[in-house]
């Protein structure tokens, strides 16, 4: 009888330890996937004298044009698992071409990775990563 109780207790402990280890592995896998999904951060900003006209994104084989900017700023995160190319077009406001400026920056894991800048009346900046 005592031998059966020992076996039962050991079996329950083994199952409990397996469940704890499996649950911990699930949490670690989830944390890794979250960290990998926000690897690149792209920001676009213009001076007071310039506005964003269009932003075209090629992510892998998919091409899109986004309109989710406020005319002066835009930001988006990318996983980095496929090649990304971004073309940003802007223009000077009411002939302020000498003071208009647009900057596109790509941050990889929080560190500046790529930078593109355009100055003048017609603003065009491209980044690839």
The 8 nearest C-alpha neighbors of each residue, nearest first, counted from 0:
[[1, 3, 2, 4, 5, 6, 7, 8],
 [0, 2, 4, 3, 5, 6, 7, 8],
 [1, 3, 5, 0, 4, 6, 7, 8],
 [4, 2, 6, 0, 5, 1, 7, 8],
 [3, 5, 7, 1, 6, 2, 8, 0],
 [6, 4, 8, 2, 7, 3, 9, 1],
 [7, 5, 9, 3, 4, 8, 10, 2],
 [6, 8, 4, 10, 5, 9, 3, 11],
 [9, 7, 11, 5, 10, 6, 4, 12],
 [10, 8, 12, 6, 11, 7, 13, 5],
 [11, 9, 7, 13, 12, 8, 6, 14],
 [10, 12, 8, 14, 13, 9, 15, 7],
 [13, 11, 15, 9, 10, 14, 16, 8],
 [12, 14, 10, 16, 11, 15, 9, 17],
 [13, 15, 17, 11, 12, 16, 10, 18],
 [16, 14, 12, 18, 17, 13, 11, 19],
 [17, 15, 19, 13, 18, 14, 12, 20],
 [16, 18, 14, 20, 15, 19, 21, 13],
 [17, 19, 21, 15, 16, 20, 22, 14],
 [20, 18, 16, 22, 17, 21, 23, 15],
 [19, 21, 17, 23, 22, 18, 16, 24],
 [20, 22, 24, 18, 23, 19, 17, 25],
 [23, 21, 25, 19, 24, 20, 18, 26],
 [22, 24, 20, 26, 25, 21, 19, 27],
 [23, 25, 21, 27, 22, 26, 28, 20],
 [24, 26, 22, 28, 23, 27, 29, 21],
 [27, 25, 29, 23, 24, 28, 30, 22],
 [26, 28, 24, 30, 29, 25, 23, 31],
 [29, 27, 25, 31, 26, 30, 24, 32],
 [28, 30, 26, 32, 27, 31, 25, 33],
 [31, 29, 27, 33, 28, 32, 26, 34],
 [32, 30, 28, 34, 29, 33, 35, 27],
 [33, 31, 35, 29, 34, 30, 36, 28],
 [34, 32, 30, 36, 35, 31, 29, 37],
 [33, 35, 31, 32, 36, 37, 30, 38],
 [36, 34, 32, 33, 37, 38, 31, 78],
 [35, 37, 78, 33, 34, 38, 32, 77],
 [38, 36, 78, 35, 76, 39, 34, 77],
 [37, 39, 78, 108, 35, 36, 107, 77],
 [40, 38, 107, 77, 106, 76, 37, 78],
 [39, 41, 76, 106, 105, 75, 77, 107],
 [42, 40, 105, 75, 74, 104, 76, 106],
 [43, 41, 74, 104, 73, 103, 105, 44],
 [44, 42, 103, 73, 72, 102, 74, 104],
 [43, 45, 72, 102, 71, 101, 42, 103],
 [46, 44, 101, 71, 100, 49, 102, 50],
 [45, 47, 48, 100, 49, 99, 101, 44],
 [48, 46, 49, 45, 99, 71, 50, 100],
 [47, 49, 99, 92, 46, 91, 95, 98],
 [50, 48, 91, 99, 92, 46, 90, 47],
 [49, 51, 70, 71, 89, 90, 52, 45],
 [52, 50, 89, 70, 71, 53, 88, 90],
 [53, 51, 89, 88, 50, 90, 70, 54],
 [54, 52, 88, 51, 87, 55, 89, 66],
 [53, 55, 87, 65, 64, 86, 88, 56],
 [56, 54, 64, 86, 85, 63, 65, 87],
 [55, 57, 85, 63, 62, 84, 64, 58],
 [58, 56, 62, 84, 83, 61, 59, 85],
 [57, 59, 83, 61, 82, 60, 56, 62],
 [58, 60, 81, 82, 61, 57, 83, 62],
 [61, 59, 58, 62, 57, 81, 82, 83],
 [60, 62, 58, 59, 57, 63, 56, 83],
 [63, 61, 57, 56, 58, 60, 64, 55],
 [64, 62, 56, 55, 65, 57, 61, 58],
 [65, 63, 55, 54, 56, 66, 62, 53],
 [64, 66, 54, 67, 63, 55, 53, 56],
 [65, 67, 68, 64, 53, 54, 69, 52],
 [68, 66, 65, 69, 73, 70, 54, 74],
 [69, 67, 73, 70, 66, 72, 71, 65],
 [68, 70, 71, 72, 67, 73, 51, 66],
 [71, 69, 51, 50, 68, 72, 52, 73],
 [70, 72, 45, 50, 69, 44, 51, 73],
 [73, 71, 44, 43, 69, 68, 70, 45],
 [74, 72, 68, 43, 42, 44, 75, 69],
 [73, 75, 42, 41, 43, 72, 76, 40],
 [74, 76, 41, 40, 42, 77, 73, 39],
 [77, 75, 40, 39, 37, 41, 78, 74],
 [78, 76, 39, 79, 37, 38, 40, 75],
 [79, 77, 36, 38, 37, 80, 35, 39],
 [78, 80, 81, 77, 38, 39, 82, 83],
 [79, 81, 78, 82, 77, 36, 59, 35],
 [82, 80, 59, 79, 83, 58, 78, 128],
 [83, 81, 59, 128, 58, 79, 84, 80],
 [82, 84, 58, 128, 57, 127, 59, 81],
 [85, 83, 127, 57, 126, 56, 58, 128],
 [84, 86, 56, 126, 125, 55, 57, 127],
 [87, 85, 125, 55, 54, 124, 56, 88],
 [86, 88, 54, 124, 123, 53, 125, 55],
 [89, 87, 123, 53, 52, 122, 51, 54],
 [88, 90, 51, 52, 122, 50, 121, 123],
 [91, 89, 121, 122, 120, 50, 49, 92],
 [90, 92, 49, 120, 96, 99, 95, 48],
 [91, 93, 49, 48, 95, 94, 90, 50],
 [94, 92, 95, 91, 48, 96, 49, 90],
 [93, 95, 96, 92, 91, 120, 97, 48],
 [94, 96, 91, 93, 97, 92, 98, 48],
 [97, 95, 120, 119, 99, 91, 94, 98],
 [96, 98, 119, 95, 99, 120, 118, 94],
 [97, 99, 96, 95, 48, 100, 119, 118],
 [100, 98, 48, 49, 96, 91, 119, 118],
 [99, 101, 118, 46, 45, 117, 49, 98],
 [102, 100, 45, 117, 116, 44, 46, 118],
 [101, 103, 116, 44, 43, 115, 45, 104],
 [104, 102, 43, 115, 114, 42, 116, 44],
 [103, 105, 114, 42, 41, 113, 102, 115],
 [106, 104, 41, 113, 112, 40, 111, 114],
 [105, 107, 111, 110, 40, 112, 109, 39],
 [108, 106, 39, 110, 109, 112, 38, 111],
 [107, 109, 38, 110, 106, 39, 37, 40],
 [110, 108, 106, 107, 111, 40, 39, 38],
 [111, 109, 106, 107, 108, 112, 105, 39],
 [112, 110, 106, 105, 113, 107, 109, 104],
 [111, 113, 106, 105, 107, 110, 114, 104],
 [114, 112, 105, 104, 111, 115, 106, 126],
 [113, 115, 104, 103, 105, 116, 112, 102],
 [116, 114, 103, 124, 102, 104, 125, 126],
 [115, 117, 102, 101, 124, 103, 114, 118],
 [116, 118, 101, 122, 100, 123, 124, 102],
 [119, 117, 100, 99, 122, 101, 116, 120],
 [120, 118, 96, 97, 99, 121, 122, 100],
 [119, 121, 96, 91, 90, 122, 99, 118],
 [122, 120, 90, 119, 89, 91, 123, 88],
 [121, 123, 89, 117, 90, 88, 118, 120],
 [124, 122, 88, 87, 117, 89, 121, 125],
 [123, 125, 87, 115, 86, 117, 116, 88],
 [126, 124, 86, 85, 87, 115, 123, 127],
 [125, 127, 85, 84, 115, 86, 128, 124],
 [128, 126, 84, 83, 85, 125, 82, 113],
 [127, 83, 82, 84, 126, 79, 113, 105]]
